[in-house]
């Protein structure tokens, strides 16, 4: 899948907000151990996805800078 830099930025920002939502739920809610564990696992998964998108964004940025330098 190819995404624009703008789309990647939106996905990264959405993942940030979703991680913040998980953090807020962990702070505010009286959760069972299982629920808290699930939220922590989901948050780690979100962080991994976000990291993948950041790597993709950085690679795309480098490619675009290389194209501009060649012009």
C-alpha positions as CSV (number, residue, x, y, z in Angstrom):
1,X,0.0,0.0,0.0
2,X,1.3,3.4,-0.9
3,X,0.3,6.4,1.2
4,X,1.1,10.1,0.9
5,X,3.1,11.8,3.5
6,X,0.0,13.6,4.6
7,X,-1.9,10.4,5.0
8,X,1.0,8.9,7.0
9,X,1.0,11.9,9.2
10,X,-2.7,11.6,9.9
11,X,-2.3,7.9,10.7
12,X,0.5,8.6,13.1
13,X,-1.5,11.4,14.8
14,X,-4.5,9.1,15.1
15,X,-2.4,6.4,16.7
16,X,-1.0,8.9,19.1
17,X,-4.5,9.9,20.1
18,X,-5.6,6.3,20.5
19,X,-2.5,5.6,22.7
20,X,-3.5,8.7,24.8
21,X,-7.0,7.3,25.1
22,X,-5.6,4.0,26.4
23,X,-3.4,5.9,28.9
24,X,-6.4,7.8,30.1
25,X,-8.5,4.7,30.6
26,X,-5.6,3.1,32.5
27,X,-5.4,6.1,34.8
28,X,-9.1,6.7,35.3
29,X,-10.8,3.4,35.2
30,X,-11.1,0.8,37.9
31,X,-10.1,-2.0,35.7
32,X,-9.7,-5.7,36.4
33,X,-6.2,-7.1,36.0
34,X,-7.3,-8.7,32.7
35,X,-8.7,-5.5,31.3
36,X,-5.6,-3.5,32.3
37,X,-3.4,-6.2,30.8
38,X,-5.4,-6.1,27.6
39,X,-5.1,-2.3,27.4
40,X,-1.4,-2.4,28.0
41,X,-1.0,-5.0,25.3
42,X,-3.1,-3.0,22.9
43,X,-1.0,0.1,23.7
44,X,2.2,-1.7,23.0
45,X,0.8,-3.0,19.7
46,X,-0.3,0.5,18.8
47,X,3.3,1.7,19.5
48,X,4.7,-0.9,17.2
49,X,2.3,0.0,14.4
50,X,3.2,3.7,14.9
51,X,6.9,2.9,14.7
52,X,6.3,1.1,11.5
53,X,4.5,4.1,10.0
54,X,7.3,6.4,11.2
55,X,9.9,4.2,9.5
56,X,7.8,4.3,6.3
57,X,7.4,8.0,6.6
58,X,11.1,8.5,7.0
59,X,11.9,6.3,4.1
60,X,9.4,8.1,1.8
61,X,10.8,11.4,2.9
62,X,14.4,10.3,2.0
63,X,13.2,9.0,-1.3
64,X,11.5,12.3,-2.1
65,X,14.5,14.3,-1.1
66,X,16.7,12.1,-3.3
67,X,14.4,12.8,-6.3
68,X,14.5,16.5,-5.7
69,X,18.3,16.4,-5.4
70,X,18.5,14.6,-8.8
71,X,16.4,17.3,-10.6
